[in-house]
């Protein structure tokens, strides 16, 4: 043995002694000092390899005793040593892998917490780059040793750990190309066998109480048996359903099997026993057994009445239907269901959910949970179709987004097929898609009541008709017909729906409000009695007023409200109303501003101006006349409906400046 190997063996022995001491204190400082001393001596020995070997020898000695607490301490110390770079970064996981290789499955299940409870540690940069493959290898070795039916809970713990350790976008666990487990072959009898009913008749030769007659109310023949287990081939290879001949077999077999499920009702006795057994298993802490069901024909009658067995088969149906209707990226273009097949799947799915609800007292909640899980599968499938984008990608600036190459898109045919399966229309533009999918049926959209924006004459002029009644005593300035926006819409509506709008007349219209008021009265006379307002006046005085304003409907009725009306009374009243409602002109404002001068500050609060606004007028213009003029102009702009001669005179009178208001009368 040369000197180098001698020194290496001696270093392993020294580190082993130090590790034995470190088990008590969980401190590796002495090992660090030893390694540092060797480095200063300029030795060519690989110190990390020596420390790794020392840890393995310590683990080997500990495994003989199988002391759980000591094994946990060894893993803890190895993690600390790896963090201080005294050993290789993959050593802790390698020790756990060696431990699993040497122990029984029951002991591995007991000690698996050493791996799963430290998932945050394995995700650190120091370990993930060194331990990633080793962890996957150790877990896969365990899964190969375990039985999926007898060790279901332990298998689930391993898969949950792998899901926590690896990121969601880890492509090795995503089944990107949508492959199926074709190795899961179901073997069943190819010839008719003795039915369970005949088998029960031989119970005299069996031990008493071994089998109960009440469990087999209906006999299952070989035809049902063959069809039932033949469905497993379609569940194993769903793409067989896209073949027309295979689909006929599948639909026929499924209908017979589901009918058999309906015949084999679960009675209260068996349900109660199942609940008691499940409760006992959960409270006692024992592992629940998940059976790999046998395919013997004699047992099918019992299996059809078993709750778990029934749920397994029904859920297999739902998973298959979900795949057939989902837009999967790697499906062939020819894999498309017909409308008849989609209708059959929809009806059968509803039937299956109803059977699930009947399995036990919690069947309704169970079926809702299954539907929720399948709904989440839609999001998962969509994410895979988009290429499994990373969920943690940072948002890049707009410039970088423009330079970046566009993401790979699905084929147009796949996009249209996916949209059509959801009852939507795809036009290639986001806004067009949104508009067309508001109502895919064009005729239904055209007949929609929401598209009828034009009101009827009765509805639009309902309030205006009520305002024309003198009994309501509404001033002209508050009437709808004196509102410019209302008048503009009224003319458009009259031109479409009123025969009076195009009545021939040689007289020009003087003012729009007076013309509209005459039209309102005509419409009011034509309305049926049921359309009159409850409080509308029907007195002789009101009818006389309407007659005097609107005429008797003769040739000259329209001209009575026009410029050259022969009725002097109506003309004078119209002129008086016009004067009261005339807007103040700029000339009148200029004259008032010259008269107001410094008194404009007294009028400002009456016009609605605050102190800060008054101060603003003073700061902007040194001349008091300009200050008054600016105030009046702003008042006209902000209050266009109230800037009339009558209102302005009233404002002046309220602040004691009525003498200035006389200028407005002279101007008129």
DABELCOR-V948086 format. One record per residue. N is the residue number from 1. RES is the residue in one small letter. PSI is psi as a letter, one per 40 degrees, with the letter a starting at -180 (none if undefined). NEAR is the number of other ideal C-beta (glycine too) atoms within 12 Angstrom. D_FIRST is the distance of its C-alpha to the first C-alpha in whole Angstrom. Layout:
N:RES:PSI:NEAR:D_FIRST
N:RES:PSI:NEAR:D_FIRST
//
This chain:
1:x:h:9:0
2:x:i:9:4
3:x:d:12:7
4:x:d:15:8
5:x:d:14:6
6:x:d:14:7
7:x:d:21:10
8:x:d:27:11
9:x:d:20:10
10:x:d:21:12
11:x:d:33:15
12:x:d:30:16
13:x:d:20:16
14:x:d:27:18
15:x:d:39:20
16:x:d:29:21
17:x:d:19:22
18:x:d:32:25
19:x:d:42:26
20:x:d:24:27
21:x:d:20:29
22:x:e:30:30
23:x:d:30:32
24:x:d:14:34
25:x:e:17:35
26:x:f:22:34
27:x:h:20:33
28:x:f:33:30
29:x:d:19:31
30:x:d:23:28
31:x:d:40:25
32:x:d:24:27
33:x:d:18:27
34:x:d:33:23
35:x:d:31:23
36:x:d:17:25
37:x:d:18:24
38:x:d:26:20
39:x:d:19:22
40:x:d:11:24
41:x:e:14:21
42:x:f:8:21
43:x:i:21:17
44:x:e:17:16
45:x:h:28:15
46:x:h:20:17
47:x:d:32:19
48:x:d:29:21
49:x:d:21:19
50:x:d:37:17
51:x:d:39:20
52:x:d:33:21
53:x:d:29:19
54:x:d:40:20
55:x:d:45:23
56:x:d:30:23
57:x:d:25:21
58:x:d:39:24
59:x:d:39:26
60:x:d:21:25
61:x:d:20:26
62:x:d:31:29
63:x:d:27:30
64:x:d:14:30
65:x:d:14:33
66:x:f:21:34
67:x:h:17:36
68:x:d:21:38
69:x:d:17:38
70:x:d:26:34
71:x:d:36:33
72:x:d:27:36
73:x:d:28:34
74:x:d:40:31
75:x:d:37:33
76:x:d:29:34
77:x:d:40:32
78:x:d:45:30
79:x:d:35:33
80:x:d:30:33
81:x:d:40:29
82:x:d:33:30
83:x:d:21:33
84:x:e:23:32
85:x:f:21:29
86:x:e:36:26
87:x:i:39:25
88:x:i:29:26
89:x:d:29:30
90:x:e:30:30
91:x:d:39:28
92:x:d:40:31
93:x:d:38:32
94:x:d:31:29
95:x:d:43:29
96:x:d:44:32
97:x:d:32:32
98:x:d:32:29
99:x:d:37:31
100:x:d:37:34
101:x:d:21:32
102:x:e:21:31
103:x:i:26:35
104:x:i:18:38
105:x:d:24:41
106:x:d:16:43
107:x:d:21:40
108:x:d:36:39
109:x:d:27:43
110:x:d:19:43
111:x:e:35:40
112:x:e:37:41
113:x:d:19:42
114:x:d:36:39
115:x:d:39:39
116:x:d:29:43
117:x:e:20:44
118:x:f:27:42
119:x:d:26:43
120:x:d:14:44
121:x:d:28:40
122:x:e:36:39
123:x:e:19:42
124:x:i:20:41
125:x:d:13:39
126:x:d:25:36
127:x:d:32:35
128:x:d:24:38
129:x:d:17:36
130:x:d:24:33
131:x:e:36:34
132:x:d:26:37
133:x:d:20:36
134:x:d:29:33
135:x:d:35:37
136:x:d:26:39
137:x:d:22:36
138:x:d:35:36
139:x:d:38:39
140:x:d:21:40
141:x:d:21:38
142:x:d:35:40
143:x:d:26:43
144:x:d:16:42
145:x:d:23:41
146:x:i:27:45
147:x:h:19:48
148:x:d:20:51
149:x:d:19:53
150:x:d:19:52
151:x:f:28:49
152:x:d:21:52
153:x:d:24:51
154:x:d:32:47
155:x:d:28:48
156:x:d:21:50
157:x:d:28:48
158:x:d:33:45
159:x:d:25:48
160:x:d:18:49
161:x:d:30:46
162:x:d:30:45
163:x:d:18:49
164:x:d:23:48
165:x:d:34:45
166:x:i:25:45
167:x:i:19:48
168:x:d:19:52
169:x:e:19:51
170:x:h:19:48
171:x:d:15:49
172:x:e:16:46
173:x:e:20:49
174:x:e:22:52
175:x:g:18:53
176:x:d:20:54
177:x:e:13:56
178:x:f:22:57
179:x:i:15:56
180:x:i:22:57
181:x:g:15:54
182:x:e:14:56
183:x:e:9:53
184:x:g:15:55
185:x:h:15:58
186:x:h:25:60
187:x:h:13:61
188:x:i:25:65
189:x:h:21:67
190:x:e:13:69
191:x:i:10:72
192:x:h:17:74
193:x:i:21:73
194:x:h:21:75
195:x:i:26:76
196:x:d:32:75
197:x:d:23:79
198:x:d:18:79
199:x:d:26:75
200:x:d:24:77
201:x:e:16:80
202:x:e:15:78
203:x:e:19:77
204:x:d:10:78
205:x:e:11:76
206:x:i:13:73
207:x:i:8:72
208:x:h:9:75
209:x:e:8:74
210:x:d:14:71
211:x:i:23:73
212:x:h:19:76
213:x:d:16:79
214:x:e:16:80
215:x:e:26:77
216:x:g:28:78
217:x:d:22:81
218:x:i:23:81
219:x:i:25:80
220:x:h:38:78
221:x:i:22:78
222:x:d:23:76
223:x:d:20:77
224:x:d:30:76
225:x:d:34:73
226:x:d:28:72
227:x:d:28:73
228:x:d:39:71
229:x:e:32:68
230:x:d:29:68
231:x:d:36:68
232:x:d:29:65
233:x:d:28:64
234:x:d:35:66
235:x:d:35:64
236:x:d:23:61
237:x:g:24:62
238:x:d:34:65
239:x:e:28:66
240:x:d:27:68
241:x:e:35:70
242:x:e:26:71
243:x:h:19:73
244:x:d:17:76
245:x:d:12:76
246:x:d:21:73
247:x:d:27:75
248:x:d:18:78
249:x:d:21:76
250:x:d:35:74
251:x:d:30:77
252:x:d:21:79
253:x:d:32:76
254:x:d:35:75
255:x:d:23:79
256:x:d:24:79
257:x:d:39:76
258:x:d:33:77
259:x:d:21:80
260:x:d:31:78
261:x:d:37:77
262:x:d:20:80
263:x:d:20:81
264:x:g:33:79
265:x:i:21:79
266:x:h:32:77
267:x:i:18:79
268:x:d:13:79
269:x:d:15:78
270:x:d:28:75
271:x:d:24:74
272:x:d:16:74
273:x:d:21:72
274:x:d:27:69
275:x:d:20:70
276:x:d:14:70
277:x:d:20:66
278:x:d:20:65
279:x:d:14:66
280:x:d:14:64
281:x:d:17:61
282:x:d:14:61
283:x:d:11:62
284:x:e:11:60
285:x:e:9:57
286:x:i:13:56
287:x:h:20:54
288:x:h:22:57
289:x:h:17:57
290:x:h:21:58
291:x:i:18:59
292:x:h:18:58
293:x:i:26:61
294:x:i:19:62
295:x:e:23:64
296:x:h:21:66
297:x:d:32:70
298:x:d:26:71
299:x:e:29:69
300:x:d:40:71
301:x:d:33:74
302:x:d:32:72
303:x:d:34:69
304:x:d:39:72
305:x:e:32:73
306:x:h:28:70
307:x:d:34:70
308:x:d:28:66
309:x:d:30:67
310:x:d:38:70
311:x:d:32:68
312:x:d:27:65
313:x:d:35:67
314:x:d:37:70
315:x:d:28:67
316:x:d:29:66
317:x:d:39:69
318:x:d:35:69
319:x:d:25:66
320:x:d:34:67
321:x:d:36:70
322:x:d:28:69
323:x:d:31:66
324:x:d:34:69
325:x:e:34:71
326:x:i:32:68
327:x:g:33:68
328:x:h:34:64
329:x:d:29:63
330:x:e:22:62
331:x:i:29:65
332:x:i:16:66
333:x:d:17:70
334:x:e:12:72
335:x:g:27:70
336:x:h:25:73
337:x:i:30:76
338:x:i:16:79
339:x:d:13:82
340:x:d:14:83
341:x:d:26:79
342:x:d:21:78
343:x:d:15:82
344:x:d:26:80
345:x:d:30:77
346:x:d:19:79
347:x:d:19:81
348:x:d:30:78
349:x:d:30:76
350:x:d:20:79
351:x:d:26:79
352:x:d:37:76
353:x:d:29:76
354:x:d:19:79
355:x:d:35:77
356:x:d:33:74
357:x:d:25:76
358:x:e:26:78
359:x:d:36:74
360:x:a:28:75
361:x:d:16:76
362:x:f:19:74
363:x:d:24:74
364:x:d:17:76
365:x:d:15:73
366:x:d:26:70
367:x:d:28:72
368:x:d:16:72
369:x:d:20:69
370:x:d:31:68
371:x:d:24:70
372:x:d:15:69
373:x:d:18:65
374:x:d:27:67
375:x:d:17:68
376:x:d:15:65
377:x:d:22:64
378:x:d:23:66
379:x:d:15:65
380:x:d:21:61
381:x:d:27:62
382:x:d:21:64
383:x:d:20:61
384:x:d:27:59
385:x:d:29:62
386:x:e:22:62
387:x:e:17:58
388:x:f:25:56
389:x:i:15:57
390:x:h:14:55
391:x:e:11:57
392:x:e:9:56
393:x:h:13:56
394:x:i:9:58
395:x:h:8:62
396:x:i:11:62
397:x:i:10:65
398:x:d:9:68
399:x:d:8:67
400:x:d:12:63
401:x:d:14:65
402:x:d:10:67
403:x:d:10:64
404:x:i:12:62
405:x:i:9:62
406:x:i:8:64
407:x:i:13:63
408:x:h:12:63
409:x:i:15:66
410:x:i:24:66
411:x:i:17:69
412:x:d:14:73
413:x:d:19:73
414:x:d:25:71
415:x:d:23:72
416:x:d:21:76
417:x:d:26:75
418:x:d:26:73
419:x:d:22:76
420:x:d:21:78
421:x:d:26:76
422:x:e:20:77
423:x:f:14:81
424:x:i:19:80
425:x:h:23:81
426:x:h:26:79
427:x:e:18:81
428:x:e:14:78
429:x:h:12:79
430:x:d:11:78
431:x:d:11:82
432:x:d:13:83
433:x:d:19:81
434:x:d:14:82
435:x:d:15:86
436:x:d:20:86
437:x:e:21:84
438:x:d:18:86
439:x:g:19:89
440:x:d:19:87
441:x:h:14:91
442:x:d:14:93
443:x:d:10:96
444:x:d:13:95
445:x:d:17:94
446:x:d:12:98
447:x:e:12:100
448:x:h:14:98
449:x:d:9:100
450:x:e:11:98
451:x:e:14:99
452:x:g:11:103
453:x:e:12:103
454:x:h:15:107
455:x:i:17:109
456:x:i:16:112
457:x:d:30:115
458:x:d:24:116
459:x:d:17:113
460:x:d:29:112
461:x:e:36:116
462:x:d:22:116
463:x:d:25:116
464:x:d:37:118
465:x:d:36:121
466:x:d:26:120
467:x:d:32:121
468:x:e:37:124
469:x:h:29:126
470:x:d:23:128
471:x:d:20:128
472:x:e:20:124
473:x:f:13:125
474:x:h:20:122
475:x:i:16:123
476:x:d:29:122
477:x:e:25:119
478:x:e:19:117
479:x:i:29:118
480:x:d:28:116
481:x:e:38:118
482:x:e:31:118
483:x:h:23:114
484:x:d:18:113
485:x:d:15:110
486:x:d:26:112
487:x:d:28:115
488:x:d:16:113
489:x:d:23:111
490:x:d:35:114
491:x:d:24:116
492:x:d:19:113
493:x:d:27:113
494:x:d:30:117
495:x:d:17:117
496:x:d:18:115
497:x:e:23:117
498:x:h:25:120
499:x:e:14:123
500:x:e:26:125
501:x:d:24:123
502:x:f:14:124
503:x:h:24:128
504:x:h:10:130
505:x:i:22:132
506:x:e:13:133
507:x:h:20:132
508:x:i:15:129
509:x:h:26:127
510:x:d:22:127
511:x:i:25:124
512:x:d:25:121
513:x:d:32:121
514:x:d:34:125
515:x:d:34:125
516:x:d:39:122
517:x:d:39:124
518:x:d:41:126
519:x:d:40:124
520:x:d:41:122
521:x:d:37:126
522:x:d:33:126
523:x:d:35:123
524:x:d:35:124
525:x:d:26:127
526:x:e:22:126
527:x:i:22:123
528:x:i:10:124
529:x:d:12:125
530:x:e:9:122
531:x:e:20:120
532:x:i:21:122
533:x:i:23:120
534:x:d:10:121
535:x:e:12:123
536:x:h:25:124
537:x:h:24:128
538:x:f:18:130
539:x:i:13:133
540:x:d:12:136
541:x:d:14:136
542:x:d:27:132
543:x:d:21:134
544:x:d:15:136
545:x:d:24:134
546:x:d:31:132
547:x:d:21:135
548:x:d:22:136
549:x:d:35:133
550:x:e:35:132
551:x:a:26:135
552:x:e:18:136
553:x:e:18:134
554:x:a:12:137
555:x:d:14:137
556:x:e:20:137
557:x:d:28:134
558:x:d:31:132
559:x:e:27:134
560:x:d:34:135
561:x:e:37:131
562:x:a:26:131
563:x:d:21:133
564:x:f:19:136
565:x:h:29:137
566:x:e:15:140
567:x:h:21:140
568:x:d:12:140
569:x:d:15:139
570:x:d:29:136
571:x:d:22:135
572:x:d:13:136
573:x:d:22:133
574:x:d:29:131
575:x:d:20:132
576:x:d:17:131
577:x:d:27:128
578:x:d:25:127
579:x:d:21:128
580:x:d:24:126
581:x:e:29:123
582:x:h:25:123
583:x:i:29:120
584:x:h:34:121
585:x:i:21:121
586:x:d:17:119
587:x:d:18:123
588:x:d:32:124
589:x:d:33:120
590:x:d:21:121
591:x:d:26:125
592:x:d:40:123
593:x:d:32:121
594:x:d:23:123
595:x:d:29:125
596:x:d:34:122
597:x:b:20:121
598:x:e:20:120
599:x:e:24:121
600:x:d:39:118
601:x:d:24:115
602:x:d:22:118
603:x:d:36:118
604:x:d:31:114
605:x:d:18:113
606:x:d:26:115
607:x:e:36:113
608:x:e:18:110
609:x:i:28:109
610:x:i:12:106
611:x:d:12:107
612:x:d:11:104
613:x:d:22:105
614:x:d:26:108
615:x:d:15:107
616:x:d:17:105
617:x:d:33:108
618:x:d:23:110
619:x:d:12:107
620:x:d:16:107
621:x:h:18:110
622:x:d:10:113
623:x:h:17:116
624:x:d:21:117
625:x:d:24:119
626:x:d:22:115
627:x:d:32:113
628:x:d:36:116
629:x:d:29:116
630:x:d:29:112
631:x:d:38:112
632:x:d:39:114
633:x:d:27:113
634:x:d:25:109
635:x:d:34:111
636:x:d:25:113
637:x:d:17:109
638:x:d:16:107
639:x:g:20:110
640:x:d:17:112
641:x:d:19:114
642:x:e:23:115
643:x:f:31:116
644:x:i:30:120
645:x:d:31:123
646:x:d:27:124
647:x:d:29:121
648:x:d:39:121
649:x:d:32:124
650:x:d:21:123
651:x:d:35:120
652:x:d:32:123
653:x:d:19:125
654:x:d:17:123
655:x:e:23:122
656:x:f:14:126
657:x:f:30:126
658:x:d:19:128
659:x:d:18:130
660:x:d:32:128
661:x:e:30:127
662:x:d:20:131
663:x:d:27:130
664:x:d:34:128
665:x:d:20:131
666:x:d:16:133
667:x:d:23:130
668:x:none:23:130
//
